Amino acid sequence: MHACRTSTTFLTMTTFKDFNDLLLELVKIFEEKTQLKVESDLESNIIKIFGENIDSLSKAKNGLDDITELAYTVAEHHPYWNLLYQCAQISRTILDKWKDDLSKEELEEIEWSIKELEHSCKKLKEKFD
């Protein structure tokens, strides 16, 4: 049995880094039974824990979910919203079909998104004219 910091440690934690350090101790205990990967971005207050069966495609889809959430959250309130949204839509279609062929309909959806990107870029460029 491994010793982990006592619960009083939780009461004295004051920063996200403290939490991260304690979490890494806990992960070490579980690493003996399963493969875990931890990615920490302390500057952004983000910690991601991946299980033993994670692959690059799954990680990419997970990251894209974060991008899509941002696109939905800002909606049309940000001038770059449609650029982000259309890129996310194209990326989602590609990642979903990564191991398969894209259908004609999916390629047409990608082309439509590209046209939307071009239209958004044109609107943004008009600010310079």
Sine and cosine of phi, psi and omega as CSV:
sin_phi,cos_phi,sin_psi,cos_psi,sin_omega,cos_omega
0.00,0.00,0.70,-0.71,0.00,-1.00
-1.00,-0.02,0.53,-0.85,0.08,-1.00
-1.00,-0.04,0.73,-0.69,0.06,-1.00
-0.87,-0.50,0.40,-0.92,0.02,-1.00
-0.79,0.61,0.50,-0.87,-0.03,-1.00
-0.96,0.27,0.20,-0.98,-0.01,-1.00
-0.90,0.43,-0.35,0.94,0.05,-1.00
-0.91,0.41,-0.42,0.91,0.07,-1.00
-0.88,0.48,-0.64,0.77,0.01,-1.00
-0.87,0.49,-0.57,0.82,-0.03,-1.00
-0.96,0.29,-0.42,0.91,-0.03,-1.00
-0.99,-0.13,-0.10,1.00,0.02,-1.00
-0.90,0.43,0.72,-0.69,-0.03,-1.00
-0.83,-0.56,-0.27,0.96,-0.07,-1.00
-0.76,-0.65,0.26,-0.96,0.08,-1.00
-0.90,0.44,-0.57,0.82,0.05,-1.00
-0.89,0.46,-0.65,0.76,0.06,-1.00
-0.85,0.53,-0.72,0.70,0.03,-1.00
-0.87,0.49,-0.71,0.70,0.01,-1.00
-0.85,0.52,-0.72,0.70,-0.01,-1.00
-0.88,0.48,-0.68,0.74,0.01,-1.00
-0.93,0.38,-0.63,0.78,0.04,-1.00
-0.89,0.46,-0.66,0.76,0.02,-1.00
-0.89,0.46,-0.58,0.82,0.09,-1.00
-0.89,0.46,-0.68,0.73,0.01,-1.00
-0.91,0.42,-0.66,0.75,0.02,-1.00
-0.87,0.49,-0.64,0.77,0.02,-1.00
-0.84,0.54,-0.61,0.79,0.02,-1.00
-0.90,0.45,-0.69,0.72,-0.05,-1.00
-0.98,0.20,-0.35,0.94,-0.01,-1.00
-0.88,0.48,-0.41,0.91,0.02,-1.00
-0.94,0.34,-0.40,0.92,-0.04,-1.00
-0.97,-0.26,-0.44,0.90,-0.03,-1.00
-0.50,-0.86,0.44,-0.90,0.03,-1.00
-0.99,0.13,0.83,-0.56,0.07,-1.00
-0.81,-0.59,0.54,-0.84,0.10,-1.00
-0.80,-0.60,0.75,-0.66,0.00,-1.00
-0.89,-0.45,0.75,-0.66,0.12,-0.99
-0.88,-0.48,0.84,-0.55,-0.02,-1.00
-0.88,-0.47,0.72,-0.70,0.13,-0.99
-0.83,-0.56,1.00,0.06,-0.11,-0.99
-0.91,0.42,-0.51,0.86,0.01,-1.00
-0.90,0.45,-0.57,0.82,-0.01,-1.00
-0.99,-0.16,0.04,1.00,-0.03,-1.00
0.86,0.52,0.76,0.65,-0.01,-1.00
-0.79,-0.61,0.73,-0.69,0.13,-0.99
-0.75,-0.66,0.77,-0.64,0.06,-1.00
-0.86,-0.51,0.71,-0.71,0.05,-1.00
-0.88,-0.47,0.81,-0.59,-0.02,-1.00
-0.91,-0.41,0.65,-0.76,0.04,-1.00
-0.99,0.16,0.02,-1.00,-0.13,-0.99
-0.92,0.38,-0.37,0.93,-0.05,-1.00
-0.99,-0.16,0.24,0.97,-0.01,-1.00
-0.93,0.36,0.62,-0.78,0.09,-1.00
-0.75,-0.66,0.13,-0.99,-0.07,-1.00
-0.88,0.48,-0.61,0.80,0.00,-1.00
-0.90,0.43,-0.69,0.72,0.03,-1.00
-0.90,0.44,-0.66,0.75,0.03,-1.00
-0.89,0.45,-0.65,0.76,0.01,-1.00
-0.90,0.44,-0.69,0.72,0.03,-1.00
-0.89,0.46,-0.64,0.77,0.02,-1.00
-0.90,0.44,-0.70,0.71,0.04,-1.00
-0.90,0.44,-0.61,0.79,0.03,-1.00
-0.91,0.41,-0.54,0.84,0.07,-1.00
-0.86,0.51,-0.63,0.78,0.03,-1.00
-0.91,0.41,-0.65,0.76,0.02,-1.00
-0.91,0.41,-0.69,0.72,0.01,-1.00
-0.89,0.46,-0.65,0.76,0.03,-1.00
-0.87,0.49,-0.67,0.74,0.05,-1.00
-0.88,0.47,-0.70,0.71,0.00,-1.00
-0.87,0.49,-0.66,0.75,0.02,-1.00
-0.95,0.32,-0.57,0.82,-0.06,-1.00
-0.93,0.36,-0.69,0.72,-0.05,-1.00
-0.99,0.15,-0.33,0.95,-0.01,-1.00
0.68,0.73,-0.62,-0.78,-0.06,-1.00
-0.99,0.11,0.22,0.98,-0.04,-1.00
-0.99,0.17,-0.14,0.99,0.00,-1.00
-0.85,-0.53,0.66,-0.75,-0.06,-1.00
-0.90,0.44,-0.34,0.94,-0.02,-1.00
-0.99,-0.14,0.05,1.00,-0.09,-1.00
-0.78,0.62,-0.78,0.62,-0.09,-1.00
-0.91,0.41,-0.56,0.83,0.08,-1.00
-0.88,0.48,-0.75,0.66,0.00,-1.00
-0.89,0.45,-0.72,0.70,-0.04,-1.00
-0.88,0.48,-0.75,0.67,-0.04,-1.00
-0.91,0.41,-0.64,0.77,0.06,-1.00
-0.89,0.45,-0.64,0.77,0.02,-1.00
-0.91,0.42,-0.65,0.76,0.01,-1.00
-0.89,0.45,-0.71,0.71,0.03,-1.00
-0.88,0.47,-0.73,0.69,-0.02,-1.00
-0.89,0.46,-0.66,0.76,0.01,-1.00
-0.88,0.48,-0.71,0.70,0.02,-1.00
-0.87,0.49,-0.70,0.72,-0.02,-1.00
-0.91,0.42,-0.72,0.70,-0.02,-1.00
-0.92,0.39,-0.60,0.80,0.04,-1.00
-0.90,0.43,-0.48,0.88,-0.02,-1.00
-0.96,-0.27,0.26,0.96,-0.10,-0.99
-0.78,0.63,-0.62,0.79,-0.06,-1.00
-0.98,-0.21,0.10,0.99,-0.02,-1.00
-0.77,-0.64,0.05,-1.00,0.07,-1.00
-1.00,0.04,0.58,-0.81,0.13,-0.99
-0.96,0.28,0.64,-0.77,0.05,-1.00
-0.99,0.14,0.20,-0.98,0.06,-1.00
-0.87,0.49,-0.67,0.75,0.00,-1.00
-0.89,0.45,-0.66,0.75,0.01,-1.00
-0.92,0.40,-0.63,0.77,0.06,-1.00
-0.90,0.43,-0.60,0.80,0.06,-1.00
-0.92,0.40,-0.62,0.78,0.08,-1.00
-0.89,0.45,-0.64,0.77,0.04,-1.00
-0.90,0.44,-0.69,0.72,0.04,-1.00
-0.87,0.49,-0.65,0.76,0.03,-1.00
-0.89,0.46,-0.68,0.73,0.03,-1.00
-0.89,0.45,-0.61,0.79,0.04,-1.00
-0.89,0.45,-0.66,0.75,0.05,-1.00
-0.89,0.45,-0.63,0.77,0.06,-1.00
-0.90,0.45,-0.63,0.77,0.05,-1.00
-0.88,0.47,-0.71,0.70,0.01,-1.00
-0.88,0.48,-0.68,0.74,0.02,-1.00
-0.89,0.46,-0.68,0.73,0.02,-1.00
-0.90,0.43,-0.66,0.75,0.03,-1.00
-0.89,0.46,-0.67,0.75,0.00,-1.00
-0.88,0.48,-0.70,0.72,0.02,-1.00
-0.89,0.46,-0.63,0.77,0.02,-1.00
-0.93,0.37,-0.61,0.80,0.01,-1.00
-0.92,0.39,-0.50,0.87,0.00,-1.00
-0.85,0.53,-0.42,0.91,0.02,-1.00
-0.91,0.41,-0.39,0.92,-0.03,-1.00
-1.00,0.03,-0.26,0.97,-0.05,-1.00
-1.00,0.08,0.00,0.00,0.00,0.00
